């Protein structure tokens, strides 16, 4: 509405791929990211995979004059990797760690150890509260045999619930991060349908960058080319999503992605391309309508599809819990058998020991190790079953509510 205050919000989002000792040219790239952010002067910066707090502190010092407000979210064993830099005052922060995040024994992937999370920053403009969640979901690794799909769907559902319940007091919600899902995947459709978030790429008046907005492209020298063989143009897994609540409107004027090496260098910022959006936020005369209810049938189909995938994961987790439990019982029986044999020998019931002492001890240690490992796996998969079952119940409840609406 003419005369009403308008905010032109410039947003920068990047998965920095800054794993200490492992990521190639990490320190050099962190310096490049800091130099670019300081030069460009965005209003809001959402970064993921900044695993080293030292990297965050260096960025904070370098960007202090441009972005006086910042926050680093800590979680898991090695941290969430999430941090936010803002030109606007940060009033409050909140971190939610997903209940499921891969498997601790999949050491080559490591998602479980970092504690994937969503970090919420509450900021303010013209005395109006703004919510800026930044996040990363579990990586896909193998699209054809995606063992982590149920976990990623649980994360998408928890993220959607998190946004719905934490954004009620906000006027604008802006979410940025690496969803590790393609735009048409059920997790993205579930997140957008259940929250009413709009995709900046689909809504942008102007776009400039990689074809189809891809953020993982084969031309990037740090990208694993084998993962992109089925996708010659690349894939879009990094997003800026937004919605207006109450009496505001949000429009995406322009969306850009980086397209290779940073200016004046021979290396890109990361193995992901950065996403940059220019949004117009304006107060309107009348409050906006509800975000849910206009496409309930389509949303019900998405929830049904997601619930089906979660159920598949639930049955797999139940099988793994049964297998690990059975292995623990067998190891316990073997230990009891050895203890009985040892006691019998000490009591003089046996004339000679059935095994040499060294072999007997090694077998006991092996049985004890299997017992501890199998018990740990059984407890982990028991928790996994509970979380998947709980998410399935929540989805069933939401589906009934959608189907019963007049």
TAJODA-V529376 format. One record per residue. N is the residue number from 1. RES is the residue in one letter. PSI is psi in whole degrees, 0 to 359 (999 if undefined). BURIAL is b if it has 9 or more other C-alpha atoms within 8 Angstrom, else e. Layout:
n:N res:RES psi:PSI burial:BURIAL
n:N res:RES psi:PSI burial:BURIAL
//
This chain:
n:1 res:X psi:136 burial:e
n:2 res:X psi:134 burial:e
n:3 res:X psi:342 burial:e
n:4 res:X psi:149 burial:e
n:5 res:X psi:141 burial:e
n:6 res:X psi:134 burial:e
n:7 res:X psi:126 burial:e
n:8 res:X psi:104 burial:e
n:9 res:X psi:119 burial:b
n:10 res:X psi:124 burial:b
n:11 res:X psi:138 burial:b
n:12 res:X psi:128 burial:b
n:13 res:X psi:134 burial:b
n:14 res:X psi:133 burial:b
n:15 res:X psi:110 burial:b
n:16 res:X psi:345 burial:b
n:17 res:X psi:59 burial:b
n:18 res:X psi:70 burial:b
n:19 res:X psi:121 burial:b
n:20 res:X psi:132 burial:e
n:21 res:X psi:349 burial:e
n:22 res:X psi:318 burial:e
n:23 res:X psi:137 burial:b
n:24 res:X psi:132 burial:e
n:25 res:X psi:42 burial:e
n:26 res:X psi:307 burial:b
n:27 res:X psi:321 burial:e
n:28 res:X psi:318 burial:e
n:29 res:X psi:322 burial:b
n:30 res:X psi:320 burial:b
n:31 res:X psi:319 burial:b
n:32 res:X psi:318 burial:b
n:33 res:X psi:315 burial:b
n:34 res:X psi:316 burial:b
n:35 res:X psi:317 burial:b
n:36 res:X psi:316 burial:e
n:37 res:X psi:322 burial:b
n:38 res:X psi:322 burial:b
n:39 res:X psi:318 burial:e
n:40 res:X psi:325 burial:e
n:41 res:X psi:55 burial:e
n:42 res:X psi:166 burial:b
n:43 res:X psi:328 burial:b
n:44 res:X psi:134 burial:b
n:45 res:X psi:124 burial:b
n:46 res:X psi:117 burial:b
n:47 res:X psi:142 burial:b
n:48 res:X psi:162 burial:b
n:49 res:X psi:39 burial:b
n:50 res:X psi:81 burial:b
n:51 res:X psi:338 burial:b
n:52 res:X psi:125 burial:b
n:53 res:X psi:335 burial:e
n:54 res:X psi:320 burial:e
n:55 res:X psi:318 burial:b
n:56 res:X psi:316 burial:b
n:57 res:X psi:322 burial:e
n:58 res:X psi:318 burial:e
n:59 res:X psi:319 burial:b
n:60 res:X psi:317 burial:b
n:61 res:X psi:316 burial:e
n:62 res:X psi:327 burial:b
n:63 res:X psi:8 burial:b
n:64 res:X psi:323 burial:b
n:65 res:X psi:329 burial:e
n:66 res:X psi:321 burial:e
n:67 res:X psi:85 burial:b
n:68 res:X psi:347 burial:b
n:69 res:X psi:132 burial:b
n:70 res:X psi:165 burial:b
n:71 res:X psi:142 burial:e
n:72 res:X psi:128 burial:b
n:73 res:X psi:126 burial:b
n:74 res:X psi:134 burial:e
n:75 res:X psi:167 burial:b
n:76 res:X psi:197 burial:b
n:77 res:X psi:317 burial:e
n:78 res:X psi:4 burial:b
n:79 res:X psi:160 burial:b
n:80 res:X psi:335 burial:b
n:81 res:X psi:4 burial:b
n:82 res:X psi:135 burial:b
n:83 res:X psi:155 burial:b
n:84 res:X psi:137 burial:b
n:85 res:X psi:133 burial:b
n:86 res:X psi:145 burial:b
n:87 res:X psi:341 burial:b
n:88 res:X psi:152 burial:b
n:89 res:X psi:138 burial:e
n:90 res:X psi:118 burial:b
n:91 res:X psi:326 burial:e
n:92 res:X psi:157 burial:e
n:93 res:X psi:157 burial:b
n:94 res:X psi:136 burial:e
n:95 res:X psi:130 burial:b
n:96 res:X psi:121 burial:e
n:97 res:X psi:129 burial:b
n:98 res:X psi:146 burial:b
n:99 res:X psi:332 burial:e
n:100 res:X psi:137 burial:b
n:101 res:X psi:55 burial:b
n:102 res:X psi:196 burial:b
n:103 res:X psi:134 burial:e
n:104 res:X psi:336 burial:e
n:105 res:X psi:355 burial:e
n:106 res:X psi:72 burial:e
n:107 res:X psi:331 burial:e
n:108 res:X psi:343 burial:e
n:109 res:X psi:312 burial:e
n:110 res:X psi:4 burial:b
n:111 res:X psi:325 burial:b
n:112 res:X psi:324 burial:b
n:113 res:X psi:336 burial:b
n:114 res:X psi:348 burial:b
n:115 res:X psi:64 burial:b
n:116 res:X psi:138 burial:b
n:117 res:X psi:173 burial:b
n:118 res:X psi:129 burial:b
n:119 res:X psi:130 burial:b
n:120 res:X psi:130 burial:b
n:121 res:X psi:126 burial:b
n:122 res:X psi:118 burial:b
n:123 res:X psi:184 burial:b
n:124 res:X psi:141 burial:b
n:125 res:X psi:126 burial:e
n:126 res:X psi:41 burial:e
n:127 res:X psi:11 burial:e
n:128 res:X psi:130 burial:e
n:129 res:X psi:138 burial:b
n:130 res:X psi:137 burial:b
n:131 res:X psi:130 burial:b
n:132 res:X psi:86 burial:b
n:133 res:X psi:140 burial:b
n:134 res:X psi:142 burial:b
n:135 res:X psi:170 burial:b
n:136 res:X psi:134 burial:b
n:137 res:X psi:170 burial:b
n:138 res:X psi:139 burial:b
n:139 res:X psi:158 burial:e
n:140 res:X psi:315 burial:b
n:141 res:X psi:304 burial:e
n:142 res:X psi:112 burial:e
n:143 res:X psi:326 burial:e
n:144 res:X psi:324 burial:e
n:145 res:X psi:75 burial:e
n:146 res:X psi:91 burial:b
n:147 res:X psi:342 burial:e
n:148 res:X psi:2 burial:b
n:149 res:X psi:313 burial:b
n:150 res:X psi:321 burial:b
n:151 res:X psi:318 burial:b
n:152 res:X psi:326 burial:b
n:153 res:X psi:321 burial:b
n:154 res:X psi:318 burial:b
n:155 res:X psi:317 burial:b
n:156 res:X psi:320 burial:b
n:157 res:X psi:315 burial:b
n:158 res:X psi:323 burial:b
n:159 res:X psi:316 burial:b
n:160 res:X psi:316 burial:b
n:161 res:X psi:321 burial:b
n:162 res:X psi:314 burial:e
n:163 res:X psi:316 burial:b
n:164 res:X psi:320 burial:b
n:165 res:X psi:340 burial:e
n:166 res:X psi:349 burial:e
n:167 res:X psi:6 burial:b
n:168 res:X psi:331 burial:e
n:169 res:X psi:0 burial:e
n:170 res:X psi:159 burial:b
n:171 res:X psi:331 burial:b
n:172 res:X psi:138 burial:b
n:173 res:X psi:130 burial:b
n:174 res:X psi:122 burial:b
n:175 res:X psi:132 burial:b
n:176 res:X psi:144 burial:b
n:177 res:X psi:183 burial:b
n:178 res:X psi:105 burial:b
n:179 res:X psi:347 burial:b
n:180 res:X psi:34 burial:b
n:181 res:X psi:148 burial:b
n:182 res:X psi:158 burial:b
n:183 res:X psi:328 burial:e
n:184 res:X psi:3 burial:e
n:185 res:X psi:153 burial:e
n:186 res:X psi:327 burial:b
n:187 res:X psi:319 burial:b
n:188 res:X psi:317 burial:b
n:189 res:X psi:324 burial:b
n:190 res:X psi:313 burial:b
n:191 res:X psi:312 burial:b
n:192 res:X psi:318 burial:b
n:193 res:X psi:322 burial:b
n:194 res:X psi:336 burial:b
n:195 res:X psi:340 burial:b
n:196 res:X psi:12 burial:b
n:197 res:X psi:145 burial:b
n:198 res:X psi:145 burial:b
n:199 res:X psi:121 burial:b
n:200 res:X psi:325 burial:b
n:201 res:X psi:316 burial:b
n:202 res:X psi:333 burial:e
n:203 res:X psi:349 burial:b
n:204 res:X psi:137 burial:b
n:205 res:X psi:322 burial:e
n:206 res:X psi:144 burial:e
n:207 res:X psi:142 burial:b
n:208 res:X psi:128 burial:e
n:209 res:X psi:208 burial:b
n:210 res:X psi:146 burial:b
n:211 res:X psi:135 burial:e
n:212 res:X psi:17 burial:e
n:213 res:X psi:18 burial:b
n:214 res:X psi:142 burial:b
n:215 res:X psi:352 burial:b
n:216 res:X psi:102 burial:b
n:217 res:X psi:149 burial:b
n:218 res:X psi:340 burial:b
n:219 res:X psi:344 burial:e
n:220 res:X psi:126 burial:b
n:221 res:X psi:340 burial:e
n:222 res:X psi:354 burial:e
n:223 res:X psi:143 burial:b
n:224 res:X psi:103 burial:e
n:225 res:X psi:328 burial:e
n:226 res:X psi:329 burial:e
n:227 res:X psi:342 burial:e
n:228 res:X psi:9 burial:b
n:229 res:X psi:319 burial:e
n:230 res:X psi:351 burial:e
n:231 res:X psi:83 burial:e
n:232 res:X psi:334 burial:e
n:233 res:X psi:348 burial:e
n:234 res:X psi:185 burial:b
n:235 res:X psi:156 burial:b
n:236 res:X psi:108 burial:b
n:237 res:X psi:355 burial:b
n:238 res:X psi:134 burial:b
n:239 res:X psi:153 burial:b
n:240 res:X psi:116 burial:b
n:241 res:X psi:151 burial:b
n:242 res:X psi:163 burial:b
n:243 res:X psi:154 burial:b
n:244 res:X psi:142 burial:b
n:245 res:X psi:161 burial:b
n:246 res:X psi:231 burial:e
n:247 res:X psi:41 burial:b
n:248 res:X psi:157 burial:b
n:249 res:X psi:148 burial:b
n:250 res:X psi:131 burial:b
n:251 res:X psi:140 burial:b
n:252 res:X psi:109 burial:b
n:253 res:X psi:320 burial:b
n:254 res:X psi:143 burial:b
n:255 res:X psi:135 burial:b
n:256 res:X psi:154 burial:b
n:257 res:X psi:153 burial:b
n:258 res:X psi:159 burial:b
n:259 res:X psi:46 burial:e
n:260 res:X psi:214 burial:b
n:261 res:X psi:149 burial:b
n:262 res:X psi:151 burial:b
n:263 res:X psi:128 burial:e
n:264 res:X psi:11 burial:e
n:265 res:X psi:178 burial:e
n:266 res:X psi:10 burial:e
n:267 res:X psi:148 burial:b
n:268 res:X psi:169 burial:b
n:269 res:X psi:327 burial:b
n:270 res:X psi:181 burial:b
n:271 res:X psi:350 burial:b
n:272 res:X psi:152 burial:b
n:273 res:X psi:145 burial:b
n:274 res:X psi:153 burial:b
n:275 res:X psi:130 burial:b
n:276 res:X psi:127 burial:b
n:277 res:X psi:144 burial:b
n:278 res:X psi:115 burial:b
n:279 res:X psi:144 burial:b
n:280 res:X psi:120 burial:b
n:281 res:X psi:124 burial:b
n:282 res:X psi:141 burial:b
n:283 res:X psi:137 burial:b
n:284 res:X psi:171 burial:b
n:285 res:X psi:318 burial:e
n:286 res:X psi:148 burial:e
n:287 res:X psi:146 burial:b
n:288 res:X psi:154 burial:b
n:289 res:X psi:175 burial:e
n:290 res:X psi:145 burial:e
n:291 res:X psi:338 burial:e
n:292 res:X psi:156 burial:b
n:293 res:X psi:340 burial:e
n:294 res:X psi:340 burial:e
n:295 res:X psi:50 burial:e
n:296 res:X psi:323 burial:b
n:297 res:X psi:315 burial:e
n:298 res:X psi:320 burial:e
n:299 res:X psi:321 burial:b
n:300 res:X psi:322 burial:b
n:301 res:X psi:320 burial:e
n:302 res:X psi:315 burial:b
n:303 res:X psi:320 burial:b
n:304 res:X psi:316 burial:b
n:305 res:X psi:317 burial:b
n:306 res:X psi:319 burial:b
n:307 res:X psi:323 burial:b
n:308 res:X psi:316 burial:e
n:309 res:X psi:321 burial:b
n:310 res:X psi:322 burial:b
n:311 res:X psi:322 burial:b
n:312 res:X psi:315 burial:b
n:313 res:X psi:325 burial:b
n:314 res:X psi:315 burial:b
n:315 res:X psi:322 burial:e
n:316 res:X psi:319 burial:e
n:317 res:X psi:323 burial:b
n:318 res:X psi:321 burial:b
n:319 res:X psi:318 burial:e
n:320 res:X psi:323 burial:b
n:321 res:X psi:319 burial:b
n:322 res:X psi:316 burial:b
n:323 res:X psi:315 burial:e
n:324 res:X psi:324 burial:b
n:325 res:X psi:318 burial:b
n:326 res:X psi:319 burial:e
n:327 res:X psi:320 burial:b
n:328 res:X psi:320 burial:b
n:329 res:X psi:317 burial:b
n:330 res:X psi:318 burial:e
n:331 res:X psi:321 burial:b
n:332 res:X psi:318 burial:b
n:333 res:X psi:321 burial:e
n:334 res:X psi:319 burial:b
n:335 res:X psi:318 burial:b
n:336 res:X psi:320 burial:e
n:337 res:X psi:317 burial:e
n:338 res:X psi:320 burial:b
n:339 res:X psi:320 burial:e
n:340 res:X psi:317 burial:e
n:341 res:X psi:320 burial:e
n:342 res:X psi:317 burial:e
n:343 res:X psi:322 burial:e
n:344 res:X psi:321 burial:b
n:345 res:X psi:317 burial:b
n:346 res:X psi:327 burial:e
n:347 res:X psi:357 burial:e
n:348 res:X psi:15 burial:e
n:349 res:X psi:341 burial:e
n:350 res:X psi:140 burial:e
n:351 res:X psi:329 burial:e
n:352 res:X psi:156 burial:e
n:353 res:X psi:133 burial:e
n:354 res:X psi:333 burial:e
n:355 res:X psi:153 burial:e
n:356 res:X psi:151 burial:e
n:357 res:X psi:318 burial:e
n:358 res:X psi:314 burial:e
n:359 res:X psi:321 burial:e
n:360 res:X psi:315 burial:b
n:361 res:X psi:318 burial:e
n:362 res:X psi:319 burial:e
n:363 res:X psi:323 burial:e
n:364 res:X psi:316 burial:b
n:365 res:X psi:321 burial:e
n:366 res:X psi:315 burial:e
n:367 res:X psi:321 burial:b
n:368 res:X psi:318 burial:b
n:369 res:X psi:316 burial:e
n:370 res:X psi:321 burial:b
n:371 res:X psi:313 burial:b
n:372 res:X psi:314 burial:b
n:373 res:X psi:313 burial:b
n:374 res:X psi:324 burial:b
n:375 res:X psi:317 burial:b
n:376 res:X psi:317 burial:e
n:377 res:X psi:321 burial:b
n:378 res:X psi:317 burial:b
n:379 res:X psi:319 burial:b
n:380 res:X psi:312 burial:e
n:381 res:X psi:335 burial:b
n:382 res:X psi:316 burial:b
n:383 res:X psi:318 burial:e
n:384 res:X psi:317 burial:b
n:385 res:X psi:316 burial:b
n:386 res:X psi:316 burial:e
n:387 res:X psi:317 burial:b
n:388 res:X psi:319 burial:b
n:389 res:X psi:319 burial:b
n:390 res:X psi:319 burial:e
n:391 res:X psi:320 burial:b
n:392 res:X psi:320 burial:b
n:393 res:X psi:318 burial:e
n:394 res:X psi:318 burial:e
n:395 res:X psi:322 burial:b
n:396 res:X psi:319 burial:b
n:397 res:X psi:316 burial:e
n:398 res:X psi:322 burial:e
n:399 res:X psi:319 burial:b
n:400 res:X psi:320 burial:e
n:401 res:X psi:321 burial:e
n:402 res:X psi:318 burial:b
n:403 res:X psi:335 burial:b
n:404 res:X psi:357 burial:e
n:405 res:X psi:139 burial:e
n:406 res:X psi:999 burial:e
//
